[in-house]
Amino acid sequence: MTTNKTPRIAIIGAGPAGLTLARILQTRSIATTVFERESHPDERPQGGSLDLHPEAGQLAVHLAGLDEQFRAVARYEDQGMRLLAKQGQILLENRPDQETGDRPEVDRTELRAILLDSLDTGVVRWGWDLRSVRQAHDKTYELLFEHGLSETFDLVVGADGAWSRVRPLLSSATPAYAGVTYIQFGLDDVDQQHPELALLVGHGSMFALADDKGLIAQRNGHGHIRVYAALRVPETWVSASGFDAGHPEMARTWLLDQFSDWDQSLLALIQESNDRFEVRSLYMLPVGHTWDFRAGVTLLGDAAHLMSPFGGEGVNLAMLDAVDLACALSNHQNLDDAVRSYEQTMFPRAQTAARGADQGLRMAIAPDAATSVPAFFRQQMSSGPV
Ligand SMILES: Cc1cc2nc3c(=O)[nH]c(=O)nc-3n(C[C@H](O)[C@H](O)[C@H](O)COP(=O)(O)OP(=O)(O)OC[C@H]3O[C@@H](n4cnc5c(N)ncnc54)[C@H](O)[C@@H]3O)c2cc1C
């Protein structure tokens, strides 16, 4: 980017999108400030395992100059996928190995750590929770934070996830409930403590889908398995029907009740779980969400195109957005051209992925999922890796 004065760039959110953008720009000598509302990097667990695709997440890692660091934490051995019937038998299995599989898994916490370690000291400001953004007369933007401080920037990049506080500057869209609620729980030290469940889930992800429900289990690093019990229910149904994440025994009993006619091998995921339960309703922005160009503001990742996780694309899109915006900012003469160019590339890509994620969720948590999902994957596998 060549301008008369160095533009001040603020990135809101130290998730995969914001940190990838900051890192790639840093390698191109473009300074940014990342504002993150969490008070420190370990304030909350960062979530499960993510598979990075070669043309998206892995490309971003490469442009960030972090190939070696990524290889050190990536799990090439965990790229498997299996579908089970609710009666417990395997319907379909895909087991790419280290040679054929090109979508290694990485724990979100470890991905965030390598990105954070690569940034210069002081780039990320922890405990800065954006409250609102105000445009000044000179077309700059004043960021107002919950602790009362404010700062002014030339470009504000909203990488602040589903409930973005930057998005209202560009769009009136808000996330809508996607019709499915996840109840998340996990099992620790599975190879030693739960060897049969380690075998059931395998090295990768396991899906058992039927009757508008699902048990989805995912091998994470450090011997952990993360499980989502998925239910197609109205938005407030889970809490209204008595589920209480704070009482693990009651939570387990409640869940076993929901899956009472499922095979014992699958129910063991619930019976042997640890005590950390969490309710996660799924939300999505409208498929094809866009906005009119506005100088000095843009969005990346979930802030721009929140979608259900059933496309398996969320983090890959977030990191690819960061690649495209970073390249645009380093290649264009001014901020406006860079932002326009980035948005024109990102909008159609996000629309395609959001449509796929929407269809995936409708198909997977559905009355006939036990037959439609295996048929879909068989067709996919015959035309290439899934
Ligand atoms: C249950 C579930 C499972 C998923 N599984 C997968 C998967 O297997 N594969 C996949 O690719 N994707 C998956 N996703 C999606 C993926 O997690 C997201 O697409 C991805 O994290 C988006 O990254 P992001 O950086 O845009 O946003 P986020 O990861 O949400 O990061 C946003 C950051 O902004 C910060 N922030 C928010 N508000 C403010 C504020 N006001 N001020 C300052 N900071 C703020 C947040 O604290 C956070 O650090 C899943 C999502 C869910 C809900």
The ligand as a MOL file (V3000), in Angstrom:
LIG
                    3D

  0  0  0     0  0            999 V3000
M  V30 BEGIN CTAB
M  V30 COUNTS 53 58 0 0 0
M  V30 BEGIN ATOM
M  V30 1 C -20.1040 -25.4930 17.7010 0
M  V30 2 C -19.2260 -24.9750 16.5950 0
M  V30 3 C -18.3560 -25.8440 15.9550 0
M  V30 4 C -17.5410 -25.3790 14.9100 0
M  V30 5 N -16.7310 -26.2580 14.2720 0
M  V30 6 C -16.0010 -25.8330 13.2180 0
M  V30 7 C -15.1740 -26.7390 12.4880 0
M  V30 8 O -15.0780 -27.9260 12.8080 0
M  V30 9 N -14.4790 -26.2560 11.4200 0
M  V30 10 C -14.5480 -24.9370 11.0400 0
M  V30 11 O -13.9030 -24.5350 10.0590 0
M  V30 12 N -15.3060 -24.0600 11.7190 0
M  V30 13 C -16.0280 -24.4730 12.7830 0
M  V30 14 N -16.8100 -23.5930 13.4510 0
M  V30 15 C -16.8180 -22.1950 13.0110 0
M  V30 16 C -15.5650 -21.4440 13.4410 0
M  V30 17 O -15.3850 -21.5930 14.8430 0
M  V30 18 C -15.6970 -19.9620 13.0820 0
M  V30 19 O -16.1140 -19.8330 11.7510 0
M  V30 20 C -14.3850 -19.2170 13.2670 0
M  V30 21 O -13.9990 -19.2560 14.6160 0
M  V30 22 C -14.5290 -17.7640 12.8280 0
M  V30 23 O -13.3870 -17.0390 13.2050 0
M  V30 24 P -13.4790 -15.4730 13.4590 0
M  V30 25 O -12.0890 -15.0420 13.7730 0
M  V30 26 O -14.2090 -14.8320 12.3560 0
M  V30 27 O -14.4260 -15.2990 14.7320 0
M  V30 28 P -14.2560 -15.8190 16.2290 0
M  V30 29 O -13.5120 -17.0910 16.2770 0
M  V30 30 O -15.6230 -15.7840 16.8220 0
M  V30 31 O -13.3530 -14.7150 16.9380 0
M  V30 32 C -13.8770 -13.4440 17.2520 0
M  V30 33 C -13.0050 -12.7940 18.3200 0
M  V30 34 O -13.5050 -11.4790 18.5430 0
M  V30 35 C -13.5800 -11.2310 19.9410 0
M  V30 36 N -14.6210 -10.2210 20.1640 0
M  V30 37 C -15.9570 -10.3830 20.0420 0
M  V30 38 N -16.5950 -9.2370 20.3310 0
M  V30 39 C -15.6340 -8.3280 20.6380 0
M  V30 40 C -15.6730 -6.9560 21.0350 0
M  V30 41 N -16.8400 -6.3010 21.1820 0
M  V30 42 N -14.5000 -6.3150 21.2690 0
M  V30 43 C -13.3100 -6.9710 21.1290 0
M  V30 44 N -13.2240 -8.2780 20.7730 0
M  V30 45 C -14.3740 -8.9450 20.5210 0
M  V30 46 C -13.9170 -12.5950 20.5330 0
M  V30 47 O -13.6060 -12.6730 21.9080 0
M  V30 48 C -13.0540 -13.5190 19.6650 0
M  V30 49 O -11.7530 -13.6630 20.1790 0
M  V30 50 C -17.6060 -24.0160 14.5080 0
M  V30 51 C -18.4670 -23.1390 15.1680 0
M  V30 52 C -19.2800 -23.6120 16.1940 0
M  V30 53 C -20.2430 -22.6560 16.8700 0
M  V30 END ATOM
M  V30 BEGIN BOND
M  V30 1 1 1 2
M  V30 2 1 2 3
M  V30 3 2 2 52
M  V30 4 2 3 4
M  V30 5 1 4 5
M  V30 6 1 4 50
M  V30 7 2 5 6
M  V30 8 1 6 7
M  V30 9 1 6 13
M  V30 10 2 7 8
M  V30 11 1 7 9
M  V30 12 1 9 10
M  V30 13 2 10 11
M  V30 14 1 10 12
M  V30 15 2 12 13
M  V30 16 1 13 14
M  V30 17 1 14 15
M  V30 18 1 14 50
M  V30 19 1 15 16
M  V30 20 1 16 17
M  V30 21 1 16 18
M  V30 22 1 18 19
M  V30 23 1 18 20
M  V30 24 1 20 21
M  V30 25 1 20 22
M  V30 26 1 22 23
M  V30 27 1 23 24
M  V30 28 2 24 25
M  V30 29 1 24 26
M  V30 30 1 24 27
M  V30 31 1 27 28
M  V30 32 2 28 29
M  V30 33 1 28 30
M  V30 34 1 28 31
M  V30 35 1 31 32
M  V30 36 1 32 33
M  V30 37 1 33 34
M  V30 38 1 33 48
M  V30 39 1 34 35
M  V30 40 1 35 36
M  V30 41 1 35 46
M  V30 42 1 36 37
M  V30 43 1 36 45
M  V30 44 2 37 38
M  V30 45 1 38 39
M  V30 46 1 39 40
M  V30 47 2 39 45
M  V30 48 1 40 41
M  V30 49 2 40 42
M  V30 50 1 42 43
M  V30 51 2 43 44
M  V30 52 1 44 45
M  V30 53 1 46 47
M  V30 54 1 46 48
M  V30 55 1 48 49
M  V30 56 2 50 51
M  V30 57 1 51 52
M  V30 58 1 52 53
M  V30 END BOND
M  V30 END CTAB
M  END
